Amino acid sequence: MQLAQHAKAADSTEFIQEIRQALGTFQGHSQMKSQGRTRIGAELVKIYDLENLVVVSDLHGDSNSLFQILSEINYEHFLSKTLNKIVFLGDYIDRGGDSLSIIYAICHLKTTYPDSVILMRGNHEAPAEFPFSPHDYPNRLRDRFGERWREIYRETLSLFRMLTIVTIVRQKLLLVHAGLPTQKTQDAKLAESYTSDTESQLKSKSMLEELLWNDPRDLPVDKPYERSRRGLGRYFGRSVTNEWLQKTGTKVIIRGHEPCRGFKLDHDNKIMTLFSCRNIYPDSAAAYLSLDQGMIDAVEDAMDLSVHVKFLE
């Protein structure tokens, strides 16, 4: 694939140029109220009209999985149609060996197909806000680009701050990187971030932490959440899931963040965890989701989505 070749061969100037062009695309979209019937903002994207949807989850430096997915969907043809959308759930970098090719590729995709590509933010795209380990992306930059690594890293962090936090598709699917905020049980205004055009609540650091770090768990009915063993975020129970689905008018949450055998279902089939990385977690498998509008409109729970999961060989 030509994109893969360019990503692996790019020098420091070409690499930083791709990042800056993607930044310009995000900055242009953040000033728009809508693009067709796809609302595009800095933190929140609402997709209404579409023909086909592909969802890609955590990649963690596994460029082979990324380029295989792009090849399988014939991405140049797929993304040339503005009503076809591909949503990335975040965690593009760290752990795997080719984070740089993934950053180059997603920036190229966003710049070339701005209305068809939605890049979401994962916890690995928030190292300044929530330091974690391992974060080897800076080392990869240093190894490849030498003294320019700091400049490129600064531009990358600027890009990360522009990434989408929440995506809603046809008022059916609620997409986040990790999990749902538990604060909603104390502050009803947080729901307005999803159900109106107001995005200010998504900028709250505490809310951002939960969206990027939380995980669903089977908790007692009287315990909506508990502290996460990750050290950041919380584990949330069914009551949190049910309340957010009710408040947003959606049917299913799609999220990443946790390695699994391609996908898994939680909370009475109301949450699908998707995972697209296969090289660094020996007990996981890589998969992506491929749907058309009719399939989305027919969804009542995550079990309906499971038949549309595509596994990578």
C-alpha positions, 0 to 999 in steps of 0.5 A: 500500500502506497500510504504505508510506504510513505508513512515508513519513509517520511523524513522529519519535514514530511512527517511534521507537515502531515501533522500540521496539515491535519491540525489545520483541518481540525481548526477549520472544522472547529469553526463550523456549525455543521458539514452537511448533516454531520455536526463537526466540533472539537470534542463532539461529533454527531453523525446523522446522514451516512451510507456506511460506517467503519469503526477502528479501535485501539492500534497501539503502534500496530501499523500492520493491522491499520493498513490491513483494515484500510486495504480490506475496506478499499479506503480510497474508494470508501472515503471518497464518498462523503457519506461513508465514515470511518471512526477511530476510537483512539490509542494510536501510539505506544507499546507497539513498534510502529506508532509513527506510521500510524500517526502519519497515516491518520493525519494523511487520512484526516487531511485528505478526507476531512468529512469522512474521517473522525479521529477520537482521543484515547488515554494514550493521546493525553500524556500531558493531562494524565501521565502514564507508562509506557509512553514510548512515542517520544523515544520513537521520534528521537530514534528516527528523527534525531534532534527534531523530535521535540518539535514534532512531539509538541506538534503531536500534542497540539494535534491530540488536544484537537481530537474528538472525545464523543461521537454519536451516530444516528442517535443509535450509537454512542462512541467513546474511547473508554467509558462513561462519566460517573459524575452525571449522577451528581450533575445533570448538566453533564448530559448536555454535552451529549444532547445539545450543541454545548461542548464546554462540559467535555473540557472538564479535566475530571470528565475527560479522565473518565471518558478516556480511562473508565471501564465497565464492570459488573458492580452491585446495584447499589454501587454505581462505580468504584475506584479503578485499579488502573490508577486513573478513572473508575469502574462503572456499573449498569446503572451508569450505562443505563442512565447515559443511554436514556439521557442521550437517546442512544441504544449502544455504547461502542468503546475500546481501551481494553484488550479482548478477543476482537470484541466483548459485550458488557452490561446486558449487551448494551456495551461493545468493547472493540479492539483492533491491535493484535501484535502486543497482547498475546491473548487478544485478537484484532477486529473492526466494525463495518455497518451500513445505515440500515444495519445501524437503524436496526440496532437495539443492543450490542448483540445486533452489532456483533454479527458485523464485526470483522476479524483480521487474519 
